Amino acid sequence: MPVTALPVLGDGVTAQDTDGGRLRGTLAPQFPVRIGAHSDLLDEVTGFGSVLLVRGDTDVAQADPTLQRLLDSTGVRLKTVEETGAPDLLDATGQWTRWFHGQNISAVLVRPDHYIFGGVTDNTQLTDLLSEYRDRLRTLDPSPTSPHPATTTV
């Protein structure tokens, strides 16, 4: 199914400071992905919650403790997606690869409601993207007792 013009959110919990900002506030595509023998649409496979989709098959958080802390503090799950190799989500149809390439991004942060918070053109920008997400969530829920603001405010 081709990606068509979609409704765009106004100001709210979307990225303001990323190169992939043109995607912010748009619905994330729901191309199929495969885990082992199971194939389904992205939201069916990832379930509820925020997901950072990173093109490739390398766990970038393993090499970056700051990124891992941000993932933990926001409740965002990192999932790699690629056509080959050993990603978390196999792009068996090539639609995700073409979409990432067409958008000129290397990663995208998808909110729990399946709208895009923002994207980045280079994985070195992932900590900036997640820092902005954390800060935007804190603006909405300044409660110091909330262990995962992403799961309680968006």
Salt bridges, closest charged atoms under 4 A:
ASP40 OD2 - HIS38 NE2 3.97
GLU82 OE1 - ARG55 NE 3.57
ASP113 OD2 - ARG111 NH2 2.41
ASP135 OD1 - ARG134 NH2 3.06
